[in-house]
């Protein structure tokens, strides 16, 4: 969905969101909550933003996905095409920076931009220009998602159409190593979805399949039919729901399924660049996300500042600390960046000491993240 289209969709849902959350965001002329109001509503937020039990690093991140070796840090392609704000030349430079800095697991999507300018069209252009890089890249493609209605479509016909479209756009420049249905379709049993994907594997159209935004029970149901080659989740210092005991991460580790972490910088929160609401342009889509709303923003920036403190003492960037934390949970982080210099920065591996991990945990214990991961209109499709 292009930037303008996403703005329009979110604007249409904003009234419904604000009515339901009015008790959380009232108190000023701009319908912004005071911090005290947000604290009184903490129990409501906890329904969506749980406080998992503290975790320390366990397993290392996956070293192979779909039978191919992957680097400890990958690359998420969404921002290169979704909003229509990155030039083709800059997007190509960012992809080149990723592979040159060892980030060889790339995650794109059919719905990351319009049909004639999405991840797949960009990839075709990139591999046409740099065919020597194709064997180095492990490619994950998300699809089976209606970009106009923002709903998953996982019938056998829809999945096949999505895979065929991805192959058409790639035009032989690179195989689909991993195909993910972007969300679980509530009208299609997960077992049926997996059977369709297994047929596509046998037909040689995709190398393997993965799951995205699923819960532990769904992972087990899918695994019983055919083991997935990866599970993609949102994971960051701000979004730790997947780390709950017996939850998504534990289940994947138990079953030996590689985990891929997206939004590891929580949409910019963990870059060190956000201090006040004025740092967001007025038309920035993040204004619609609960964690960036007035009142919530001022509370959440406190946690971001504590992460910055850890980074300063270590002599690295806040983003590098945030990425390392995800990696040390046994997850392959796929940070997205639109500038080659940021891609290079994000791809540098650092290790957090036990003392640094403990300091971060103390920060997480001190400040509760306020606001859900997505606007209300999208919450129903998460962790299915």
ChimeraX attribute file (.defattr): number of C-alpha atoms within 10 A of each C-alpha:
attribute: neighborCount
match mode: 1-to-1
recipient: residues
	/A:1	23
	/A:2	19
	/A:3	17
	/A:4	14
	/A:5	14
	/A:6	17
	/A:7	18
	/A:8	13
	/A:9	16
	/A:10	20
	/A:11	14
	/A:12	11
	/A:13	15
	/A:14	15
	/A:15	12
	/A:16	13
	/A:17	17
	/A:18	16
	/A:19	11
	/A:20	11
	/A:21	14
	/A:22	15
	/A:23	16
	/A:24	26
	/A:25	24
	/A:26	17
	/A:27	13
	/A:28	9
	/A:29	6
	/A:30	9
	/A:31	14
	/A:32	19
	/A:33	20
	/A:34	17
	/A:35	17
	/A:36	11
	/A:37	16
	/A:38	22
	/A:39	17
	/A:40	11
	/A:41	15
	/A:42	17
	/A:43	12
	/A:44	14
	/A:45	17
	/A:46	15
	/A:47	10
	/A:48	15
	/A:49	20
	/A:50	17
	/A:51	17
	/A:52	14
	/A:53	12
	/A:54	14
	/A:55	14
	/A:56	13
	/A:57	14
	/A:58	11
	/A:59	12
	/A:60	13
	/A:61	21
	/A:62	21
	/A:63	14
	/A:64	16
	/A:65	24
	/A:66	19
	/A:67	12
	/A:68	12
	/A:69	15
	/A:70	22
	/A:71	21
	/A:72	25
	/A:73	30
	/A:74	29
	/A:75	27
	/A:76	24
	/A:77	25
	/A:78	21
	/A:79	18
	/A:80	28
	/A:81	28
	/A:82	23
	/A:83	19
	/A:84	18
	/A:85	12
	/A:86	15
	/A:87	12
	/A:88	16
	/A:89	9
	/A:90	14
	/A:91	22
	/A:92	23
	/A:93	17
	/A:94	24
	/A:95	26
	/A:96	18
	/A:97	20
	/A:98	28
	/A:99	22
	/A:100	14
	/A:101	18
	/A:102	20
	/A:103	28
	/A:104	24
	/A:105	28
	/A:106	22
	/A:107	25
	/A:108	24
	/A:109	25
	/A:110	29
	/A:111	26
	/A:112	24
	/A:113	24
	/A:114	18
	/A:115	15
	/A:116	11
	/A:117	18
	/A:118	25
	/A:119	28
	/A:120	27
	/A:121	20
	/A:122	22
	/A:123	24
	/A:124	19
	/A:125	16
	/A:126	21
	/A:127	18
	/A:128	17
	/A:129	11
	/A:130	13
	/A:131	14
	/A:132	9
	/A:133	16
	/A:134	18
	/A:135	11
	/A:136	16
	/A:137	21
	/A:138	25
	/A:139	21
	/A:140	25
	/A:141	24
	/A:142	25
	/A:143	26
	/A:144	28
	/A:145	23
	/A:146	16
	/A:147	19
	/A:148	12
	/A:149	9
	/A:150	16
	/A:151	17
	/A:152	22
	/A:153	22
	/A:154	28
	/A:155	17
	/A:156	18
	/A:157	11
	/A:158	16
	/A:159	23
	/A:160	18
	/A:161	14
	/A:162	22
	/A:163	24
	/A:164	14
	/A:165	16
	/A:166	23
	/A:167	18
	/A:168	13
	/A:169	21
	/A:170	21
	/A:171	15
	/A:172	12
	/A:173	16
	/A:174	20
	/A:175	20
	/A:176	20
	/A:177	23
	/A:178	23
	/A:179	32
	/A:180	26
	/A:181	26
	/A:182	26
	/A:183	23
	/A:184	26
	/A:185	19
	/A:186	13
	/A:187	10
	/A:188	14
	/A:189	15
	/A:190	19
	/A:191	16
	/A:192	15
	/A:193	19
	/A:194	25
	/A:195	15
	/A:196	17
	/A:197	28
	/A:198	20
	/A:199	14
	/A:200	19
	/A:201	17
	/A:202	11
	/A:203	10
	/A:204	12
	/A:205	19
	/A:206	22
	/A:207	21
	/A:208	24
	/A:209	26
	/A:210	29
	/A:211	26
	/A:212	24
	/A:213	19
	/A:214	20
	/A:215	19
	/A:216	18
	/A:217	14
	/A:218	19
	/A:219	23
	/A:220	17
	/A:221	15
	/A:222	21
	/A:223	17
	/A:224	12
	/A:225	15
	/A:226	15
	/A:227	19
	/A:228	28
	/A:229	23
	/A:230	25
	/A:231	23
	/A:232	22
	/A:233	26
	/A:234	22
	/A:235	27
	/A:236	24
	/A:237	23
	/A:238	26
	/A:239	21
	/A:240	20
	/A:241	21
	/A:242	23
	/A:243	19
	/A:244	16
	/A:245	14
	/A:246	12
	/A:247	15
	/A:248	25
	/A:249	25
	/A:250	16
	/A:251	19
	/A:252	21
	/A:253	15
	/A:254	10
	/A:255	14
	/A:256	14
	/A:257	20
	/A:258	23
	/A:259	27
	/A:260	28
	/A:261	24
	/A:262	25
	/A:263	21
	/A:264	28
	/A:265	27
	/A:266	19
	/A:267	17
	/A:268	14
	/A:269	26
	/A:270	26
	/A:271	18
	/A:272	18
	/A:273	13
	/A:274	16
	/A:275	16
	/A:276	12
	/A:277	15
	/A:278	8
	/A:279	10
	/A:280	15
	/A:281	10
	/A:282	10
	/A:283	11
	/A:284	11
	/A:285	18
	/A:286	18
	/A:287	19
	/A:288	20
	/A:289	16
	/A:290	21
	/A:291	26
	/A:292	23
	/A:293	18
	/A:294	19
	/A:295	23
	/A:296	22
	/A:297	22
	/A:298	18
	/A:299	19
	/A:300	20
	/A:301	21
	/A:302	17
	/A:303	23
	/A:304	26
	/A:305	18
	/A:306	18
	/A:307	25
	/A:308	21
	/A:309	17
	/A:310	19
	/A:311	19
	/A:312	13
	/A:313	10
	/A:314	14
	/A:315	9
	/A:316	15
	/A:317	20
	/A:318	26
	/A:319	24
	/A:320	21
	/A:321	29
	/A:322	29
	/A:323	30
	/A:324	24
	/A:325	25
	/A:326	25
	/A:327	30
	/A:328	21
	/A:329	20
	/A:330	23
	/A:331	29
	/A:332	29
	/A:333	36
	/A:334	28
	/A:335	27
	/A:336	24
	/A:337	22
	/A:338	22
	/A:339	18
	/A:340	18
	/A:341	13
	/A:342	16
	/A:343	25
	/A:344	19
	/A:345	18
	/A:346	29
	/A:347	25
	/A:348	16
	/A:349	14
	/A:350	16
	/A:351	14
	/A:352	19
	/A:353	9
	/A:354	11
	/A:355	9
	/A:356	18
	/A:357	20
	/A:358	15
	/A:359	16
	/A:360	22
	/A:361	15
	/A:362	13
	/A:363	18
	/A:364	20
	/A:365	14
	/A:366	11
	/A:367	15
	/A:368	20
	/A:369	28
	/A:370	25
	/A:371	25
	/A:372	19
	/A:373	21
	/A:374	16
	/A:375	18
	/A:376	19
	/A:377	14
	/A:378	12
	/A:379	12
	/A:380	9
	/A:381	17
	/A:382	16
	/A:383	19
	/A:384	17
